[in-house]
């Protein structure tokens, strides 16, 4: 039974490390701030969560497992919101998308909102 738990923990650790590696590669290789932030928030969250889960299972203590699951839930709830708010702030500060990006929805919404506001006054 201990061998089964060790194999399960090893697989989860490897999966978490792989997701963390993918996030790191995405931060280095992706072309603009928004793509990098997406890679860091999504793959980084999954990688960190899997690593926490592996630590909780390896400890074989329910209180540590509960804390690691609480940390995973905290990551899942906060990372996408934080990435969204940082991307929104970067967009307002003037960081634009790169050429391969097809469309800037926030820029289009801002232009439409300004036109509607000018027509009303």
C-alpha positions as CSV (number, residue, x, y, z in Angstrom):
1,X,0.0,0.0,0.0
2,X,2.9,2.4,0.7
3,X,4.2,1.8,-2.8
4,X,0.9,2.8,-4.2
5,X,0.9,6.0,-2.2
6,X,4.5,6.7,-3.3
7,X,3.6,6.2,-6.9
8,X,0.5,8.4,-6.7
9,X,2.5,11.2,-5.0
10,X,5.3,10.9,-7.6
11,X,2.8,11.2,-10.5
12,X,1.1,14.2,-8.9
13,X,4.5,15.8,-8.2
14,X,5.6,15.3,-11.8
15,X,2.4,16.6,-13.2
16,X,2.7,19.7,-10.9
17,X,6.3,20.2,-11.9
18,X,5.3,19.9,-15.6
19,X,2.6,22.5,-15.3
20,X,5.0,24.8,-13.5
21,X,7.6,24.3,-16.3
22,X,4.9,25.1,-18.9
23,X,4.1,28.3,-17.0
24,X,7.7,29.3,-16.9
25,X,8.2,28.6,-20.6
26,X,5.1,30.6,-21.4
27,X,6.4,33.6,-19.4
28,X,9.6,33.6,-21.4
29,X,8.3,32.7,-24.8
30,X,4.9,34.4,-25.3
31,X,4.9,37.7,-27.1
32,X,3.0,40.2,-25.0
33,X,2.2,41.0,-21.4
34,X,-1.3,39.6,-21.5
35,X,-0.3,36.2,-22.9
36,X,2.4,35.9,-20.4
37,X,0.0,36.7,-17.6
38,X,-2.4,34.1,-18.9
39,X,0.3,31.5,-18.9
40,X,1.4,32.4,-15.4
41,X,-2.0,32.5,-13.9
42,X,-3.5,29.3,-15.4
43,X,-0.6,26.9,-15.7
44,X,1.0,28.2,-12.5
45,X,-2.1,27.8,-10.5
46,X,-2.6,24.2,-11.6
47,X,1.1,23.4,-11.0
48,X,1.1,24.9,-7.6
49,X,-2.2,23.2,-6.7
50,X,-0.9,19.8,-7.8
51,X,2.3,20.3,-5.8
52,X,0.3,21.2,-2.7
53,X,-1.9,18.2,-3.2
54,X,1.1,15.9,-3.4
55,X,2.6,17.4,-0.2
56,X,-0.8,16.9,1.6
57,X,-1.0,13.3,0.4
58,X,2.6,12.5,1.2
59,X,2.2,13.8,4.8
60,X,-0.5,11.2,5.5
61,X,-2.0,13.6,8.0
62,X,-5.5,14.8,7.6
63,X,-4.9,18.3,9.0
64,X,-2.0,18.9,6.5
65,X,-4.0,17.5,3.7
66,X,-6.9,19.9,4.6
67,X,-4.5,22.9,4.7
68,X,-3.1,22.0,1.3
69,X,-6.6,21.6,-0.2
70,X,-7.5,25.0,1.3
71,X,-4.4,26.5,-0.2
72,X,-5.3,25.0,-3.6
73,X,-8.8,26.4,-3.4
74,X,-7.3,29.8,-2.4
75,X,-5.1,29.7,-5.5
76,X,-7.9,28.7,-7.8
77,X,-10.1,31.5,-6.5
78,X,-7.6,34.3,-6.4
79,X,-5.1,33.8,-9.3
80,X,-7.6,34.4,-12.2
81,X,-9.0,37.5,-10.5
82,X,-5.6,38.9,-9.8
83,X,-4.5,38.2,-13.4
84,X,-7.6,39.9,-14.7
85,X,-7.1,43.0,-12.6
86,X,-3.4,43.3,-13.5
87,X,-4.2,42.9,-17.2
88,X,-6.9,45.6,-16.9
89,X,-4.5,47.9,-15.1
90,X,-1.8,47.3,-17.8
91,X,-4.3,48.0,-20.5
92,X,-5.3,51.3,-18.9
93,X,-1.6,52.2,-18.5
94,X,-1.2,51.8,-22.3
95,X,0.3,48.4,-22.9
96,X,-1.1,47.2,-26.3
97,X,-1.4,43.8,-27.8
98,X,1.1,42.5,-30.3
99,X,0.5,42.0,-34.0
100,X,-0.6,38.3,-33.9
101,X,-3.5,39.2,-31.5
102,X,-6.6,39.6,-33.6
103,X,-8.7,42.0,-31.6
104,X,-8.6,44.4,-28.6
105,X,-12.0,44.2,-27.1
106,X,-11.3,46.6,-24.3
107,X,-10.1,49.2,-26.7
108,X,-13.2,48.8,-28.9
109,X,-15.5,49.0,-25.9
110,X,-13.8,52.2,-24.8
111,X,-14.1,53.8,-28.2
112,X,-17.8,52.9,-28.4
113,X,-18.5,54.2,-24.9
114,X,-16.8,57.5,-25.8
115,X,-18.9,57.9,-29.0
116,X,-22.1,57.2,-27.1
117,X,-21.2,59.7,-24.4
118,X,-20.3,62.4,-27.0
119,X,-23.6,61.9,-28.8
120,X,-25.7,62.4,-25.6
121,X,-24.0,65.7,-24.7
